Amino acid sequence: MSESKFLRQNKEAVISQLNEDKKVYRVNKGERFYMLATFENGELVSLEEKELTPQWPRQRMMDENDSYQQNSQDPNQNQRWP
């Protein structure tokens, strides 16, 4: 398949990598998958479908760090003195 035909059929494609003779386009396919299409000299040489890795474990770690920081603040900060 030619590069121009691919781009006509996949209008949402964006350049992911650009070298002298090689271009890689990325096309999102829903929330979990994307496709990488590699062209050399205007012709398709590779087509890969990949799955996005979930980000929730990292987000959960960040949330736990926030709650730890909030709990480790000065304990006298919220107390009222008579």
KADAPE-V454232 format. One record per pair of residues at least 12 apart in sequence whose C-alpha atoms are under 10 Angstrom apart, sorted by the first residue. I is the first residue (numbers start at 1). J is the second residue. If there is no record, write none. Layout:
i->I j->J
i->I j->J
//
This chain:
i->1 j->39
i->1 j->42
i->1 j->43
i->1 j->44
i->1 j->45
i->2 j->39
i->2 j->40
i->2 j->41
i->2 j->42
i->2 j->43
i->2 j->44
i->2 j->45
i->3 j->23
i->3 j->25
i->3 j->37
i->3 j->38
i->3 j->39
i->3 j->40
i->3 j->41
i->3 j->42
i->3 j->43
i->3 j->44
i->4 j->42
i->4 j->43
i->5 j->43
i->6 j->25
i->6 j->37
i->6 j->39
i->6 j->43
i->6 j->44
i->7 j->25
i->10 j->25
i->10 j->26
i->10 j->27
i->10 j->28
i->11 j->27
i->12 j->25
i->12 j->26
i->12 j->27
i->12 j->28
i->12 j->29
i->13 j->25
i->13 j->26
i->13 j->27
i->13 j->28
i->13 j->35
i->13 j->36
i->13 j->37
i->14 j->26
i->14 j->27
i->14 j->28
i->14 j->36
i->15 j->27
i->15 j->36
i->15 j->37
i->15 j->38
i->16 j->36
i->16 j->37
i->16 j->38
i->17 j->36
i->17 j->38
i->18 j->38
i->18 j->39
i->19 j->40
i->20 j->40
i->20 j->41
i->21 j->39
i->21 j->40
i->21 j->41
i->21 j->42
i->22 j->38
i->22 j->39
i->22 j->40
i->22 j->41
i->22 j->42
i->22 j->43
i->22 j->44
i->22 j->45
i->23 j->37
i->23 j->38
i->23 j->39
i->23 j->40
i->23 j->41
i->23 j->42
i->23 j->43
i->23 j->44
i->24 j->36
i->24 j->37
i->24 j->38
i->24 j->39
i->24 j->40
i->24 j->44
i->24 j->46
i->24 j->47
i->25 j->37
i->25 j->38
i->25 j->39
i->25 j->47
i->26 j->38
i->26 j->48
i->26 j->49
i->27 j->49
i->28 j->49
i->28 j->50
i->28 j->52
i->29 j->49
i->29 j->50
i->29 j->51
i->31 j->51
i->31 j->52
i->32 j->50
i->32 j->51
i->32 j->52
i->32 j->53
i->32 j->54
i->33 j->49
i->33 j->50
i->33 j->51
i->33 j->52
i->33 j->53
i->34 j->48
i->34 j->49
i->34 j->50
i->34 j->51
i->34 j->52
i->35 j->47
i->35 j->48
i->35 j->49
i->35 j->50
i->35 j->51
i->36 j->48
i->36 j->49
i->36 j->50
i->37 j->49
//
